[in-house]
Amino acid sequence: MPLTLSFALTTLLIELTPGPNMVWLALLSAREGLRAGLAAALGILCGLTVLMIAVVLGFARLVAECPALGQAMGFVGVAFMVWLAWDAWRESNTGSWEAANDQSGEQKAFRRGFLINLLNAKAALFFLTVFPNFIDDAHTPAPQYLVLGLIYLAIATAIHIALAFGGETLGAYIRHKANSVTVRAGSALALLAAAAWMASKAF
């Protein structure tokens, strides 16, 4: 089996494993609609792209060789997810369930998606530890990293877009049937669970 196909299947398997991006995207799209979900997916894509470039430039290797730096990145990423949980709980006290589909809401979703992945030590270490297994030593590594990176980004983004569409469908039902305080409080608990999951991977 060609290395690129093996890598694509490996990436698909990893990306279909539930993680912080899945939880956050589904909740965001359910609460704020499709446009916010797509903006977040774009932010995630940009964050992952920065990490991919960092791997090619050797930064991810520095993270692997310096555990303190990796732990610091993981701590910041977990702290950000906890802040998102607090933000969701604080909004639950307002009793408001209006969709935030204006430009500022989309920009906020983009920034959050970008930061969540820019500070995701697990993603950086994924690029570092998985990519080399699919590199042919007989050829220059940098172009191969680029090809693998593009494959990864395409698969991950396709899944994130699907989550955004699925989340909006779920959100339409939630907005019609569910009490806003209950849903937002549930969102906060789910985000805390995602933060705990990230912490278990980062530390």
N, C-alpha and C positions, 0 to 999 in steps of 0.2 A: 504494500500500500504506500503511495507517495507520502512524503513527509508532510506536505501541506494539507492533504486530506486527513491524515491522522491528527494533525494539529487542530483542524476545523472540528472534528468529532470530539476531541478532548475539550476544546473550548465550549462547544455546545453543551456537553455534559456538565461542565463546571458552572456555566451561566444559568442553567436550568435548576441548579441547586439553590434553594431559597436563601436569600441574604438581605443585607440592609437596603440595597437598591430596589429589590422587589417590593419589600414592605413599604418603603417610603414612597415609591412611585405609585403603587396601587392606592395608598391612602391619599396622596396628593391629588391624583386624578379623580378619585371618588368625591373628595371634598370641594375641589376648585375647578374641575372640568378638564376637557381634553386639551385645550390650549396651554394651560398651566402644566399638564403632564408632558406635553411635547416639548415645552420650553425646558423643563427639568431634564428630559432625555437628551436634549442638545447640550445642556450644562454638563451632564454626566459624560457625554461623548468628548467634550473639550477637556474635562478633567483627566479622563483616561488617556487622551492623546498626549497631554503634557507628561504623564507618567511614562508613556511609551517612549517619548523622545528622551526622557531622563535616563531610561534604561540604555538606549543607544549611546548616550554620552557618558555612561558609566556611573551616574548618580545612584542608581538602585544597588549597584555593587558596593558602593560606599555605605549604604544603609545596612546591607547584609554584614559587612565587616565591622560595623559600629552598632552593636545592639542598643546602646543608649539612644542613638538617633532614631532607630526603628521604633523603640518603645515610646519615644517622645511623639513621633508621628501618630502612633497608635493611640496614645493618650488624648491627643488633640482631636483626632477623629471621633473617638468615643465621647469625649466631652461635647462635641458639636451635636452628636445624635441625642445626647441627654438634653441639650438646650432645645433641640427641636421638639422633644417630648414635653418639656416645660412650656414651650410656646403653644403646643396643641392643648395642653391642660388649661393654660391661662385663657385661651380663646373659648374653652368650654364654659367658662364662667360668664361669658357675654350673652350666651343663649342665641347667638346669631349663626345662621347656616346659609348665608348668601354666598353665591359663587363669586370668587375674586378673579374674573377673567379680564380685567383691565391691563393696561400695559405695565403698570408698576407691579401687579401680581405676577405677570409672566417673567419680568426681570428678576423678581425675588426668587421665583422657582428656579430660574437659570442659575443664579448665583449659588443657591443652596446645592443644586445638583453638581455644580463645578467644585465647590469646596468639599463636599462629602467625599468626592473621589480623589481630589488633589491631596487630601489628608489621609487617604486610605492606605496604610502601610501594607495591608494584605494584598491589594492590587499591585503595588510596586514589587513586592516579593514574588507575586505570581509571574510578572514579566521576567523577573530575574531567574526564578527556579524552573519554570516550565519551558520558556523559549529555548534555552540552550539544548534541550533534548531533541529539538527539531531543526538544529543548525547543522548543515553539512560542512565539516571542517575543510573539505577540499575547495571551498569557495569563500569569497570575502563575506564575513559575517554581517556587516552593517546592512547591505541590501536585503539579506535574508530576514534580519530582524524587522525591517520595514514591511516586507511582504507579510510576515506573520502578524505584525501589529495591525495592518490593514484588515486582515482576515478576522482577527479578534474584534476589532472595533465594529466591523460590519455585522458580525453575529450578535455581539452585545447590544448594539443599537437597535437591531431588528427586534430583539426580545423586549427591550425597554419601550419601544414604540407600541408593541403589542400590549404591554402592560398598561400604557397610557390609554389606549382605546378600551381595554377591558375595564380599567378603573372607572372611566367615565360612565360606562353602562351600569356598573355597580353603584356608582354615585347617584345616578338618576333614581334608582330604587331607594337608596338610603335617604335622599332628600325628601322623597315622597312618604316614606313609611316610618323612618326612625326619628327619635328625639335627638336634637342637636347636641345637647349636653352629654347624653349617653355615648353618642358616636365620637365626639371629640375626646372625651375621657378615655374611651376605648382606643382611640388613635394614640393618645399619649402612652398608654400601657404597652401597645404594640411597638412603638418607637423605643421605649425603654428595653423591651425584649431584644430588639434589633441591636441596641447599643451593647447589651450584655453579650450577644452573639459576636459582635465585632471585637469586644474586649477579649473573649475567649480565644479568638484567632490572633490577636495582635500581641498578647502578653504571654 
